[in-house]
Amino acid sequence: MPTMEEVYGALENVRAPLQTGEYDLHRLLIDALDGAGIAWRHEAKLGPRCRIDLMCGGIGIEIKRGKPEHGRLLQQLTRYAACEEVSGLIVACERNVTLPPRLCGKPVKTLCLNRLWGIAL
């Protein structure tokens, strides 16, 4: 089963192009996981009305376009973190979002997919 560090490491160099749809972002992350040899499940059901974008062992990955509304995202992640199957969460979004380092005692990491944008030298 992959660790949080292994999953995050497989995703940390993903760069999302402008005007990408949410499922295009899913594909970018899935390709990165495949490249690292990490098994994943797409749209993994964690419970009734509780489905996360990707699961890699116990690590859940939630993918968001733009900058998600903080309160709503926090509620969603808290539901996921409360699930026994989840040992940690990674939130991948186009814009940076500040989240607590732990929810329900489980680690939470954010991955800003646009962080590599900037002026090329």
Backbone as JSON Lines, residues from 0, in Angstrom:
{"i":0,"aa":"M","n":[0.83,-1.17,0.0],"ca":[0.0,0.0,0.0],"c":[0.89,1.25,0.0]}
{"i":1,"aa":"P","n":[0.63,2.19,-0.89],"ca":[1.5,3.37,-0.97],"c":[1.32,4.3,0.24]}
{"i":2,"aa":"T","n":[2.39,4.97,0.59],"ca":[2.33,5.95,1.67],"c":[1.88,7.3,1.12]}
{"i":3,"aa":"M","n":[1.53,8.19,2.02],"ca":[1.15,9.55,1.64],"c":[2.3,10.22,0.87]}
{"i":4,"aa":"E","n":[3.52,10.03,1.33],"ca":[4.68,10.64,0.69],"c":[4.89,10.1,-0.72]}
{"i":5,"aa":"E","n":[4.68,8.8,-0.91],"ca":[4.83,8.21,-2.24],"c":[3.78,8.74,-3.21]}
{"i":6,"aa":"V","n":[2.55,8.82,-2.76],"ca":[1.48,9.33,-3.63],"c":[1.71,10.8,-3.95]}
{"i":7,"aa":"Y","n":[2.01,11.59,-2.92],"ca":[2.25,13.02,-3.14],"c":[3.46,13.21,-4.07]}
{"i":8,"aa":"G","n":[4.5,12.44,-3.85],"ca":[5.69,12.52,-4.7],"c":[5.4,12.22,-6.16]}
{"i":9,"aa":"A","n":[4.48,11.3,-6.4],"ca":[4.11,10.96,-7.79],"c":[3.35,12.09,-8.45]}
{"i":10,"aa":"L","n":[2.69,12.93,-7.66],"ca":[1.84,13.99,-8.2],"c":[2.46,15.38,-8.19]}
{"i":11,"aa":"E","n":[3.52,15.57,-7.41],"ca":[4.0,16.93,-7.16],"c":[4.54,17.67,-8.37]}
{"i":12,"aa":"N","n":[4.88,16.99,-9.45],"ca":[5.37,17.68,-10.64],"c":[4.33,17.81,-11.75]}
{"i":13,"aa":"V","n":[3.09,17.43,-11.46],"ca":[2.02,17.58,-12.44],"c":[1.76,19.07,-12.63]}
{"i":14,"aa":"R","n":[1.68,19.48,-13.87],"ca":[1.39,20.87,-14.21],"c":[0.15,20.89,-15.07]}
{"i":15,"aa":"A","n":[-0.87,21.56,-14.59],"ca":[-2.14,21.61,-15.32],"c":[-2.14,22.79,-16.29]}
{"i":16,"aa":"P","n":[-2.46,22.54,-17.56],"ca":[-2.56,23.64,-18.51],"c":[-3.81,24.47,-18.24]}
{"i":17,"aa":"L","n":[-3.84,25.68,-18.77],"ca":[-5.03,26.52,-18.64],"c":[-6.22,25.88,-19.35]}
{"i":18,"aa":"Q","n":[-7.41,26.19,-18.86],"ca":[-8.65,25.74,-19.49],"c":[-8.78,24.22,-19.56]}
{"i":19,"aa":"T","n":[-8.42,23.57,-18.51],"ca":[-8.54,22.12,-18.42],"c":[-9.84,21.79,-17.69]}
{"i":20,"aa":"G","n":[-10.59,20.81,-18.2],"ca":[-11.79,20.35,-17.51],"c":[-11.41,19.49,-16.33]}
{"i":21,"aa":"E","n":[-12.37,19.28,-15.42],"ca":[-12.06,18.51,-14.21],"c":[-11.62,17.09,-14.56]}
{"i":22,"aa":"Y","n":[-12.26,16.46,-15.53],"ca":[-11.86,15.09,-15.87],"c":[-10.52,15.05,-16.6]}
{"i":23,"aa":"D","n":[-10.13,16.16,-17.22],"ca":[-8.78,16.26,-17.78],"c":[-7.76,16.29,-16.64]}
{"i":24,"aa":"L","n":[-8.11,16.98,-15.55],"ca":[-7.24,16.98,-14.38],"c":[-7.13,15.58,-13.79]}
{"i":25,"aa":"H","n":[-8.26,14.87,-13.76],"ca":[-8.23,13.48,-13.29],"c":[-7.22,12.69,-14.12]}
{"i":26,"aa":"R","n":[-7.29,12.84,-15.43],"ca":[-6.42,12.08,-16.33],"c":[-4.95,12.43,-16.08]}
{"i":27,"aa":"L","n":[-4.64,13.7,-15.87],"ca":[-3.26,14.1,-15.58],"c":[-2.73,13.41,-14.33]}
{"i":28,"aa":"L","n":[-3.53,13.38,-13.29],"ca":[-3.09,12.76,-12.05],"c":[-3.02,11.24,-12.19]}
{"i":29,"aa":"I","n":[-3.98,10.66,-12.88],"ca":[-3.96,9.21,-13.11],"c":[-2.71,8.82,-13.89]}
{"i":30,"aa":"D","n":[-2.36,9.6,-14.91],"ca":[-1.15,9.32,-15.69],"c":[0.1,9.38,-14.8]}
{"i":31,"aa":"A","n":[0.14,10.36,-13.89],"ca":[1.29,10.48,-12.99],"c":[1.37,9.28,-12.04]}
{"i":32,"aa":"L","n":[0.21,8.84,-11.53],"ca":[0.19,7.67,-10.65],"c":[0.62,6.42,-11.42]}
{"i":33,"aa":"D","n":[0.11,6.26,-12.64],"ca":[0.52,5.13,-13.47],"c":[2.02,5.14,-13.7]}
{"i":34,"aa":"G","n":[2.57,6.34,-14.0],"ca":[4.01,6.47,-14.24],"c":[4.85,6.08,-13.03]}
{"i":35,"aa":"A","n":[4.28,6.25,-11.85],"ca":[4.99,5.9,-10.61],"c":[4.68,4.47,-10.16]}
{"i":36,"aa":"G","n":[3.83,3.78,-10.92],"ca":[3.49,2.4,-10.56],"c":[2.57,2.3,-9.35]}
{"i":37,"aa":"I","n":[1.78,3.34,-9.11],"ca":[0.87,3.35,-7.95],"c":[-0.54,3.0,-8.42]}
{"i":38,"aa":"A","n":[-1.11,1.96,-7.83],"ca":[-2.47,1.53,-8.17],"c":[-3.47,2.54,-7.63]}
{"i":39,"aa":"W","n":[-4.58,2.7,-8.35],"ca":[-5.6,3.67,-7.96],"c":[-6.98,3.15,-8.31]}
{"i":40,"aa":"R","n":[-7.97,3.72,-7.64],"ca":[-9.39,3.47,-7.98],"c":[-10.02,4.83,-8.25]}
{"i":41,"aa":"H","n":[-10.75,4.94,-9.32],"ca":[-11.39,6.2,-9.71],"c":[-12.81,6.24,-9.17]}
{"i":42,"aa":"E","n":[-13.25,7.42,-8.71],"ca":[-14.6,7.6,-8.17],"c":[-14.9,6.52,-7.12]}
{"i":43,"aa":"A","n":[-14.0,6.39,-6.16],"ca":[-14.09,5.34,-5.14],"c":[-15.19,5.66,-4.14]}
{"i":44,"aa":"K","n":[-16.08,4.72,-3.94],"ca":[-17.18,4.89,-3.0],"c":[-16.69,4.57,-1.59]}
{"i":45,"aa":"L","n":[-16.86,5.56,-0.71],"ca":[-16.45,5.4,0.69],"c":[-17.63,5.11,1.6]}
{"i":46,"aa":"G","n":[-18.82,5.44,1.14],"ca":[-20.03,5.24,1.92],"c":[-21.21,5.83,1.17]}
{"i":47,"aa":"P","n":[-22.38,5.82,1.77],"ca":[-23.55,6.4,1.11],"c":[-23.32,7.89,0.83]}
{"i":48,"aa":"R","n":[-23.53,8.29,-0.41],"ca":[-23.35,9.68,-0.84],"c":[-21.96,10.22,-0.5]}
{"i":49,"aa":"C","n":[-20.99,9.36,-0.57],"ca":[-19.61,9.73,-0.22],"c":[-18.67,9.04,-1.2]}
{"i":50,"aa":"R","n":[-18.26,9.78,-2.23],"ca":[-17.42,9.23,-3.29],"c":[-16.25,10.19,-3.54]}
{"i":51,"aa":"I","n":[-15.03,9.67,-3.46],"ca":[-13.84,10.5,-3.65],"c":[-13.27,10.25,-5.04]}
{"i":52,"aa":"D","n":[-12.6,11.24,-5.6],"ca":[-12.12,11.15,-6.98],"c":[-11.16,9.98,-7.2]}
{"i":53,"aa":"L","n":[-10.16,9.83,-6.34],"ca":[-9.19,8.74,-6.49],"c":[-8.82,8.18,-5.11]}
{"i":54,"aa":"M","n":[-8.59,6.89,-5.06],"ca":[-8.04,6.25,-3.86],"c":[-6.81,5.45,-4.28]}
{"i":55,"aa":"C","n":[-5.74,5.63,-3.54],"ca":[-4.5,4.87,-3.74],"c":[-4.22,4.19,-2.42]}
{"i":56,"aa":"G","n":[-4.65,2.94,-2.3],"ca":[-4.58,2.29,-1.0],"c":[-5.49,3.06,-0.06]}
{"i":57,"aa":"G","n":[-4.94,3.58,1.03],"ca":[-5.72,4.36,1.98],"c":[-5.65,5.87,1.76]}
{"i":58,"aa":"I","n":[-4.93,6.3,0.74],"ca":[-4.76,7.72,0.47],"c":[-5.83,8.19,-0.52]}
{"i":59,"aa":"G","n":[-6.66,9.11,-0.07],"ca":[-7.7,9.67,-0.92],"c":[-7.22,10.94,-1.59]}
{"i":60,"aa":"I","n":[-7.61,11.11,-2.86],"ca":[-7.25,12.3,-3.62],"c":[-8.53,12.96,-4.11]}
{"i":61,"aa":"E","n":[-8.73,14.2,-3.72],"ca":[-9.87,14.98,-4.19],"c":[-9.33,16.04,-5.14]}
{"i":62,"aa":"I","n":[-9.94,16.14,-6.32],"ca":[-9.47,17.03,-7.38],"c":[-10.5,18.13,-7.59]}
{"i":63,"aa":"K","n":[-10.03,19.38,-7.6],"ca":[-10.92,20.52,-7.78],"c":[-10.37,21.48,-8.83]}
{"i":64,"aa":"R","n":[-11.28,21.99,-9.66],"ca":[-10.91,23.06,-10.6],"c":[-10.98,24.39,-9.87]}
{"i":65,"aa":"G","n":[-10.18,25.33,-10.33],"ca":[-10.22,26.67,-9.75],"c":[-9.85,26.66,-8.29]}
{"i":66,"aa":"K","n":[-10.44,27.59,-7.55],"ca":[-10.24,27.66,-6.1],"c":[-11.56,27.31,-5.45]}
{"i":67,"aa":"P","n":[-11.65,26.15,-4.82],"ca":[-12.92,25.71,-4.23],"c":[-13.33,26.58,-3.04]}
{"i":68,"aa":"E","n":[-14.63,26.61,-2.79],"ca":[-15.17,27.33,-1.63],"c":[-14.71,26.6,-0.37]}
{"i":69,"aa":"H","n":[-14.03,27.31,0.5],"ca":[-13.32,26.72,1.63],"c":[-14.23,25.91,2.57]}
{"i":70,"aa":"G","n":[-15.34,26.5,3.02],"ca":[-16.21,25.81,3.97],"c":[-16.79,24.53,3.42]}
{"i":71,"aa":"R","n":[-17.23,24.59,2.19],"ca":[-17.82,23.4,1.54],"c":[-16.77,22.3,1.35]}
{"i":72,"aa":"L","n":[-15.57,22.7,0.94],"ca":[-14.49,21.72,0.76],"c":[-14.13,21.09,2.1]}
{"i":73,"aa":"L","n":[-14.05,21.89,3.14],"ca":[-13.71,21.37,4.46],"c":[-14.73,20.35,4.95]}
{"i":74,"aa":"Q","n":[-16.02,20.63,4.71],"ca":[-17.07,19.67,5.08],"c":[-16.91,18.36,4.31]}
{"i":75,"aa":"Q","n":[-16.66,18.47,3.02],"ca":[-16.49,17.29,2.17],"c":[-15.3,16.46,2.64]}
{"i":76,"aa":"L","n":[-14.18,17.11,2.89],"ca":[-12.98,16.39,3.33],"c":[-13.15,15.76,4.71]}
{"i":77,"aa":"T","n":[-13.88,16.43,5.58],"ca":[-14.15,15.87,6.91],"c":[-14.96,14.59,6.79]}
{"i":78,"aa":"R","n":[-15.94,14.57,5.88],"ca":[-16.71,13.33,5.64],"c":[-15.77,12.22,5.17]}
{"i":79,"aa":"Y","n":[-14.88,12.54,4.24],"ca":[-13.94,11.53,3.74],"c":[-13.01,11.05,4.85]}
{"i":80,"aa":"A","n":[-12.47,11.98,5.63],"ca":[-11.51,11.63,6.69],"c":[-12.16,10.77,7.77]}
{"i":81,"aa":"A","n":[-13.46,10.92,7.95],"ca":[-14.17,10.12,8.95],"c":[-14.33,8.66,8.53]}
{"i":82,"aa":"C","n":[-14.08,8.36,7.27],"ca":[-14.21,6.99,6.77],"c":[-13.01,6.16,7.19]}
{"i":83,"aa":"E","n":[-13.28,4.96,7.66],"ca":[-12.22,4.07,8.14],"c":[-11.19,3.73,7.06]}
{"i":84,"aa":"E","n":[-11.65,3.6,5.83],"ca":[-10.78,3.24,4.71],"c":[-9.71,4.29,4.4]}
{"i":85,"aa":"V","n":[-9.97,5.54,4.77],"ca":[-9.07,6.66,4.46],"c":[-8.04,6.83,5.56]}
{"i":86,"aa":"S","n":[-6.75,6.82,5.17],"ca":[-5.67,7.05,6.14],"c":[-5.04,8.42,5.96]}
{"i":87,"aa":"G","n":[-5.32,9.09,4.83],"ca":[-4.79,10.42,4.57],"c":[-5.46,10.99,3.32]}
{"i":88,"aa":"L","n":[-5.39,12.31,3.18],"ca":[-6.04,12.98,2.05],"c":[-5.07,13.93,1.35]}
{"i":89,"aa":"I","n":[-5.17,13.96,0.02],"ca":[-4.47,14.94,-0.8],"c":[-5.52,15.68,-1.59]}
{"i":90,"aa":"V","n":[-5.48,17.01,-1.53],"ca":[-6.39,17.84,-2.3],"c":[-5.58,18.48,-3.42]}
{"i":91,"aa":"A","n":[-5.92,18.15,-4.65],"ca":[-5.25,18.71,-5.82],"c":[-6.19,19.7,-6.48]}
{"i":92,"aa":"C","n":[-5.78,20.96,-6.53],"ca":[-6.63,21.97,-7.16],"c":[-5.77,22.95,-7.95]}
{"i":93,"aa":"E","n":[-6.43,23.69,-8.82],"ca":[-5.71,24.61,-9.69],"c":[-5.14,25.8,-8.93]}
{"i":94,"aa":"R","n":[-5.83,26.21,-7.89],"ca":[-5.35,27.34,-7.07],"c":[-5.12,26.86,-5.65]}
{"i":95,"aa":"N","n":[-4.18,27.49,-4.99],"ca":[-3.83,27.07,-3.64],"c":[-5.0,27.31,-2.68]}
{"i":96,"aa":"V","n":[-5.18,26.4,-1.77],"ca":[-6.2,26.5,-0.73],"c":[-5.54,26.09,0.59]}
{"i":97,"aa":"T","n":[-5.86,26.81,1.65],"ca":[-5.29,26.52,2.96],"c":[-6.22,25.6,3.73]}
{"i":98,"aa":"L","n":[-5.69,24.47,4.15],"ca":[-6.46,23.49,4.9],"c":[-5.7,23.11,6.16]}
{"i":99,"aa":"P","n":[-6.42,22.61,7.17],"ca":[-5.7,22.15,8.37],"c":[-4.81,20.96,8.02]}
{"i":100,"aa":"P","n":[-3.72,20.78,8.76],"ca":[-2.81,19.67,8.46],"c":[-3.39,18.3,8.77]}
{"i":101,"aa":"R","n":[-4.46,18.26,9.58],"ca":[-5.1,17.0,9.95],"c":[-6.6,17.2,10.05]}
{"i":102,"aa":"L","n":[-7.34,16.18,9.63],"ca":[-8.79,16.12,9.81],"c":[-9.12,14.75,10.38]}
{"i":103,"aa":"C","n":[-9.9,14.71,11.43],"ca":[-10.24,13.44,12.1],"c":[-8.97,12.66,12.44]}
{"i":104,"aa":"G","n":[-7.89,13.37,12.74],"ca":[-6.63,12.74,13.1],"c":[-5.82,12.23,11.92]}
{"i":105,"aa":"K","n":[-6.28,12.48,10.69],"ca":[-5.59,11.97,9.5],"c":[-4.92,13.11,8.74]}
{"i":106,"aa":"P","n":[-3.72,12.86,8.19],"ca":[-2.99,13.93,7.51],"c":[-3.7,14.41,6.24]}
{"i":107,"aa":"V","n":[-3.57,15.72,6.01],"ca":[-4.13,16.37,4.82],"c":[-3.02,17.18,4.17]}
{"i":108,"aa":"K","n":[-2.84,17.0,2.87],"ca":[-1.86,17.79,2.11],"c":[-2.57,18.42,0.92]}
{"i":109,"aa":"T","n":[-2.12,19.6,0.55],"ca":[-2.66,20.24,-0.64],"c":[-1.6,20.25,-1.73]}
{"i":110,"aa":"L","n":[-2.08,20.17,-2.96],"ca":[-1.22,20.19,-4.13],"c":[-1.8,21.2,-5.11]}
{"i":111,"aa":"C","n":[-1.1,22.33,-5.28],"ca":[-1.56,23.36,-6.2],"c":[-1.03,23.03,-7.6]}
{"i":112,"aa":"L","n":[-1.93,22.72,-8.5],"ca":[-1.52,22.29,-9.85],"c":[-1.01,23.44,-10.71]}
{"i":113,"aa":"N","n":[-1.22,24.68,-10.29],"ca":[-0.74,25.83,-11.05],"c":[0.53,26.43,-10.46]}
{"i":114,"aa":"R","n":[1.06,25.82,-9.43],"ca":[2.21,26.4,-8.74],"c":[3.45,26.48,-9.62]}
{"i":115,"aa":"L","n":[3.5,25.71,-10.68],"ca":[4.65,25.73,-11.57],"c":[4.53,26.77,-12.67]}
{"i":116,"aa":"W","n":[3.41,27.49,-12.7],"ca":[3.27,28.55,-13.7],"c":[4.18,29.7,-13.33]}
{"i":117,"aa":"G","n":[4.54,30.45,-14.3],"ca":[5.38,31.62,-14.05],"c":[6.17,31.93,-15.28]}
{"i":118,"aa":"I","n":[7.1,32.81,-15.11],"ca":[7.93,33.24,-16.24],"c":[9.05,32.24,-16.46]}
{"i":119,"aa":"A","n":[9.13,31.75,-17.68],"ca":[10.21,30.82,-18.02],"c":[11.47,31.62,-18.33]}
{"i":120,"aa":"L","n":[12.57,31.25,-17.73],"ca":[13.83,31.96,-17.97],"c":[14.69,31.2,-18.95]}
